[in-house]
């Protein structure tokens, strides 16, 4: 997923979650410059700590106050944590992390009876 697509998806999730429009607009205004800096067409997987440090340095070069830079950092952190959570959910939905889907049962009555005997 590209950085731009991830950003658009995160905004859509915030809207579906029912966040106030003002909150979403603030999120957009603080995160969209980061997305542009990182490259909207770049894969999210290409983001590194160096990218974030370079962006922070660019904010300091703009002579922004520490409080403003901290606000940018908080919003970017929310975006990156959102992406991490989405990525983990997609792995969980494939059964990759937890094996068989919930509700899967064995049809072999012999195995069932042997397990029940061992548990008793």
BELSULLIN-V774466 format. One record per residue. PSI is psi as a letter, one per 30 degrees, with the letter a starting at -180 (none if undefined). Layout:
psi=<PSI/PSI>
This chain:
psi=<k/l/e/e/e/e/e/e/e/e/e/e/e/e/e/e/f/g/k/k/e/e/e/e/e/e/e/e/f/f/e/e/e/e/e/e/e/f/j/f/g/k/k/e/f/f/k/l/e/e/e/e/e/e/e/e/e/e/e/e/f/g/h/l/l/e/e/e/e/e/e/e/e/e/e/e/e/e/e/e/e/e/e/e/e/e/e/e/e/e/e/e/f/f/g/e/e/g/b/l/l/k/f/k/l/k/f/j/f/e/e/e/e/e/e/e/e/e/f/none>
